[in-house]
Amino acid sequence: MLFDFLFALKRIKVFALVGESGTGKSFRAKLVAQKYGIEHIIDDGLLIKENKILAGHSAKKEKTFLAAVKVALFDEKAHRDEIARKLQSEKIKKILVLGTSDKMVNKIAARLQMPAPKKIIKIEDIASQEEIDKAIRTRRIEGKHVIPVPSIEIKRSYPGIFHDAIRIFKKKITPAGIGPTPSVHEKSVVRPEYSKRGKVIISESALSQMVIHCVDEYNQNIRIKKIIVHDNEMGYSFAITIDVPYDIQLGGNMHELQNYVIDNIERYTGILIEEVNIIIDKIIQ
């Protein structure tokens, strides 16, 4: 039974729409889905089909930015299981996953027991730089987010964050070729609590202390000489310069150390680690 369940999920064709936070992914998600004949969308913790929320709960209802990231990444097992069961019962063939990076959409697909995306569409491929800049300004100044379902769904499920609705009219050619008929896509505009309060930032010093702790847990003989932290919108990257004992096998162990740092910091903070670069300065006795 479990094998059949996992096999069904592995047969899903996964597409992804990737772009930094606030660049307009949710706004354009349905247009991308329509182009590729996709009925189901994963966006910020929700499984959406056409105009309905099928399962999950929205990251946009969370009160803090870090809690929202955890929901978007399906950090909780009960959340993952709910979505996975619905994916299986719907007999889905194609699905569109939204995320801020290639790593994020791959992580979401893996956590939901689906294959890695077969096609990744960048927001820059479907929106002009002017449109992206305008979306970013709206996000930063007004704190507005889009959920690609009609307002009636959001008012029912998340009335506390509902702000407005957007209706997009698009001409559609009928199969008989008689002429264009208007189709309407409605999207909901929301203002999450964490957006009203501002983004939660983890200081570089706090993240550096986490890295030091992780490296010390992994091997007390590794000496850290320098840590550089970069804040990449929703994720972070680290450059760690170290001295290592001569008896450590450099290749495999350094890769294990990278994964150890990433897994532990992501688990305990909910933030997304884009990359960890380890620079070996010298081999010590």
C-alpha positions as CSV (number, residue, x, y, z in Angstrom):
1,M,0.0,0.0,0.0
2,L,2.8,2.4,1.0
3,F,4.7,1.4,-2.2
4,D,1.7,2.2,-4.4
5,F,1.2,5.5,-2.6
6,L,4.8,6.6,-3.1
7,F,4.9,5.3,-6.7
8,A,1.8,7.4,-7.6
9,L,3.6,10.5,-6.3
10,K,6.8,9.7,-8.1
11,R,4.9,9.6,-11.4
12,I,3.8,13.3,-11.1
13,K,5.4,15.7,-13.6
14,V,6.7,18.6,-11.5
15,F,7.1,22.1,-13.0
16,A,8.5,25.0,-11.0
17,L,8.1,28.8,-11.1
18,V,11.1,30.4,-9.4
19,G,11.8,34.0,-8.4
20,E,12.8,36.1,-5.4
21,S,10.2,37.0,-2.8
22,G,7.8,39.7,-4.0
23,T,8.6,39.4,-7.7
24,G,5.0,38.3,-8.8
25,K,5.1,34.5,-8.9
26,S,1.7,34.0,-7.3
27,F,0.3,36.7,-9.6
28,R,1.4,34.8,-12.7
29,A,1.1,31.2,-11.5
30,K,-2.2,30.5,-13.2
31,L,-1.0,31.8,-16.5
32,V,2.0,29.5,-16.3
33,A,-0.2,26.6,-15.2
34,Q,-2.6,27.2,-18.1
35,K,0.2,27.3,-20.6
36,Y,1.5,23.9,-19.6
37,G,-1.9,22.3,-19.0
38,I,-1.4,22.1,-15.2
39,E,-4.4,22.0,-12.8
40,H,-2.6,21.9,-9.5
41,I,-0.3,24.5,-7.8
42,I,1.8,24.4,-4.6
43,D,2.2,27.9,-3.3
44,D,3.2,28.9,0.2
45,G,2.0,25.8,2.0
46,L,-1.2,25.4,0.0
47,L,-2.3,22.8,-2.6
48,I,-4.6,24.7,-5.0
49,K,-6.7,23.4,-7.9
50,E,-8.3,25.9,-10.2
51,N,-10.2,28.2,-7.8
52,K,-10.1,26.1,-4.7
53,I,-7.8,25.3,-1.8
54,L,-7.6,21.5,-1.6
55,A,-5.3,21.1,1.4
56,G,-2.6,22.6,3.5
57,H,-2.5,26.0,5.3
58,S,-1.1,29.3,4.1
59,A,2.2,30.6,5.2
60,K,0.7,34.0,4.9
61,K,-1.4,33.5,8.0
62,E,1.7,33.1,10.2
63,K,2.6,35.9,12.6
64,T,6.4,35.8,12.0
65,F,8.5,35.6,8.9
66,L,10.4,32.5,10.1
67,A,7.2,30.6,10.9
68,A,6.0,31.5,7.4
69,V,9.2,30.1,5.8
70,K,8.7,26.8,7.8
71,V,5.2,26.5,6.5
72,A,6.2,27.2,2.9
73,L,8.9,24.5,3.2
74,F,6.5,22.0,4.7
75,D,8.6,21.7,7.8
76,E,6.0,19.9,9.8
77,K,5.3,16.2,9.1
78,A,1.5,16.5,9.6
79,H,1.4,19.3,7.0
80,R,3.5,17.2,4.5
81,D,1.4,14.2,5.1
82,E,-1.9,16.1,4.5
83,I,-0.6,17.4,1.2
84,A,0.8,14.1,0.1
85,R,-2.4,12.2,0.8
86,K,-4.4,14.8,-1.2
87,L,-1.9,14.6,-4.1
88,Q,-2.4,10.8,-4.2
89,S,-6.2,10.9,-4.0
90,E,-6.4,13.5,-6.8
91,K,-4.4,11.3,-9.1
92,I,-2.4,14.3,-10.2
93,K,-0.4,14.1,-13.5
94,K,1.2,17.6,-13.5
95,I,1.8,20.2,-10.7
96,L,3.4,23.6,-10.5
97,V,5.5,24.4,-7.4
98,L,6.4,28.0,-6.6
99,G,9.6,29.0,-4.7
100,T,12.2,31.6,-4.3
101,S,15.1,29.4,-5.6
102,D,15.9,26.2,-7.4
103,K,16.9,24.7,-4.1
104,M,13.6,25.6,-2.4
105,V,11.4,24.0,-5.1
106,N,13.6,20.9,-5.1
107,K,13.3,20.7,-1.3
108,I,9.5,21.1,-1.4
109,A,9.3,18.4,-4.1
110,A,11.5,16.0,-2.1
111,R,9.6,16.6,1.1
112,L,6.3,15.8,-0.6
113,Q,7.8,12.6,-2.1
114,M,7.6,14.0,-5.6
115,P,10.3,13.9,-8.3
116,A,12.5,16.9,-8.9
117,P,11.1,19.5,-11.2
118,K,11.4,18.5,-14.9
119,K,11.2,22.2,-16.0
120,I,12.0,25.3,-14.0
121,I,10.6,28.6,-15.2
122,K,12.3,31.8,-14.0
123,I,10.1,34.8,-13.2
124,E,12.4,36.8,-15.5
125,D,11.3,34.6,-18.4
126,I,7.6,35.6,-18.1
127,A,7.7,39.2,-16.7
128,S,9.6,42.3,-17.7
129,Q,12.1,43.9,-15.3
130,E,9.7,46.8,-15.0
131,E,6.9,44.5,-13.9
132,I,9.2,42.7,-11.4
133,D,10.4,46.0,-9.9
134,K,6.9,47.3,-9.5
135,A,5.9,44.0,-7.7
136,I,8.9,44.3,-5.4
137,R,8.0,47.9,-4.5
138,T,4.4,47.0,-3.8
139,R,5.6,44.2,-1.5
140,R,8.2,46.3,0.4
141,I,6.1,49.4,0.8
142,E,2.6,48.1,1.2
143,G,3.2,44.6,2.4
144,K,0.8,43.1,-0.1
145,H,0.9,39.4,-1.1
146,V,-1.1,37.5,-3.7
147,I,-2.8,34.1,-3.3
148,P,-3.9,32.7,-6.7
149,V,-7.5,31.8,-5.6
150,P,-10.7,33.9,-5.6
151,S,-11.6,36.1,-2.7
152,I,-14.4,33.9,-1.5
153,E,-11.9,31.1,-0.7
154,I,-9.6,33.4,1.3
155,K,-12.5,35.2,3.1
156,R,-13.7,31.8,4.2
157,S,-10.4,30.3,5.2
158,Y,-8.3,33.4,6.2
159,P,-10.6,36.4,6.8
160,G,-8.1,38.1,9.1
161,I,-5.5,38.8,6.4
162,F,-7.8,39.4,3.4
163,H,-7.2,42.8,1.8
164,D,-8.6,43.0,-1.7
165,A,-9.3,41.1,-4.9
166,I,-7.8,41.4,-8.4
167,R,-9.8,40.3,-11.5
168,I,-7.9,39.7,-14.7
169,F,-9.9,39.5,-18.0
170,K,-8.3,37.5,-20.8
171,K,-9.6,36.8,-24.2
172,K,-9.8,33.1,-25.1
173,I,-10.5,31.7,-28.6
174,T,-13.3,29.2,-28.6
175,P,-12.6,25.6,-30.0
176,A,-14.9,26.3,-32.9
177,G,-12.9,29.4,-33.7
178,I,-16.0,31.6,-33.7
179,G,-14.3,34.4,-31.8
180,P,-12.7,35.4,-28.6
181,T,-14.6,34.9,-25.3
182,P,-13.6,36.6,-22.1
183,S,-12.3,34.5,-19.3
184,V,-11.8,35.8,-15.8
185,H,-9.0,34.9,-13.3
186,E,-9.5,36.3,-9.8
187,K,-6.7,36.5,-7.3
188,S,-6.7,37.6,-3.7
189,V,-4.5,40.2,-2.1
190,V,-3.6,39.7,1.5
191,R,-1.6,41.4,4.2
192,P,0.1,38.8,6.5
193,E,0.8,39.7,10.1
194,Y,4.5,39.2,9.6
195,S,4.3,41.7,6.7
196,K,2.7,44.3,8.9
197,R,5.3,43.9,11.6
198,G,8.3,43.7,9.2
199,K,10.7,40.9,8.3
200,V,12.4,39.0,11.2
201,I,16.1,39.2,10.7
202,I,18.6,36.8,12.3
203,S,21.8,38.7,13.0
204,E,25.1,37.7,11.4
205,S,26.6,37.1,14.8
206,A,23.8,34.8,15.9
207,L,24.2,32.8,12.6
208,S,27.9,32.7,13.0
209,Q,27.5,31.3,16.5
210,M,25.2,28.6,15.1
211,V,27.9,27.7,12.5
212,I,30.6,27.5,15.2
213,H,28.4,25.2,17.3
214,C,27.6,22.9,14.3
215,V,31.2,22.6,13.3
216,D,32.3,21.9,16.9
217,E,29.6,19.2,17.2
218,Y,30.8,17.7,13.9
219,N,34.5,17.6,14.8
220,Q,36.0,19.5,17.8
221,N,39.4,19.4,16.1
222,I,38.4,21.6,13.2
223,R,39.3,25.3,13.8
224,I,37.2,28.1,12.3
225,K,39.2,31.1,11.2
226,K,36.6,33.2,9.5
227,I,32.8,33.1,8.8
228,I,31.1,35.4,6.2
229,V,27.3,35.5,6.1
230,H,25.2,36.8,3.2
231,D,21.5,37.5,3.4
232,N,20.0,36.5,0.1
233,E,16.3,37.7,0.5
234,M,14.6,34.5,1.9
235,G,17.8,32.5,2.3
236,Y,21.4,32.8,3.5
237,S,24.8,31.7,2.3
238,F,27.9,31.1,4.3
239,A,31.7,31.1,3.5
240,I,33.6,29.3,6.3
241,T,37.4,29.3,6.4
242,I,38.9,26.5,8.5
243,D,42.0,24.7,9.5
244,V,41.6,20.9,9.5
245,P,43.7,18.1,11.1
246,Y,45.8,16.1,8.7
247,D,44.0,12.8,9.5
248,I,40.6,14.0,8.1
249,Q,39.7,12.8,4.7
250,L,39.0,16.1,3.0
251,G,36.6,15.1,0.1
252,G,33.8,13.2,1.7
253,N,34.0,14.7,5.2
254,M,33.9,18.3,3.9
255,H,30.7,17.4,2.0
256,E,29.3,15.8,5.1
257,L,30.2,18.9,7.1
258,Q,28.4,21.2,4.6
259,N,25.2,19.1,4.9
260,Y,25.5,19.0,8.7
261,V,25.6,22.8,8.9
262,I,22.7,23.2,6.5
263,D,20.4,20.6,8.0
264,N,20.8,21.7,11.6
265,I,20.5,25.5,11.0
266,E,17.5,25.0,8.7
267,R,15.8,22.6,11.2
268,Y,16.2,24.9,14.2
269,T,15.6,28.3,12.6
270,G,13.3,27.6,9.6
271,I,15.5,29.7,7.3
272,L,16.6,28.5,3.9
273,I,20.4,28.0,3.4
274,E,21.2,28.6,-0.2
275,E,24.8,27.4,0.1
276,V,27.7,26.7,2.4
277,N,31.2,27.1,1.0
278,I,34.1,25.7,3.0
279,I,37.5,27.0,2.4
280,I,40.4,25.0,3.9
281,D,43.2,27.4,4.8
282,K,45.8,24.9,6.1
283,I,46.3,21.3,7.3
284,I,47.3,21.1,11.0
285,Q,49.0,18.5,13.0
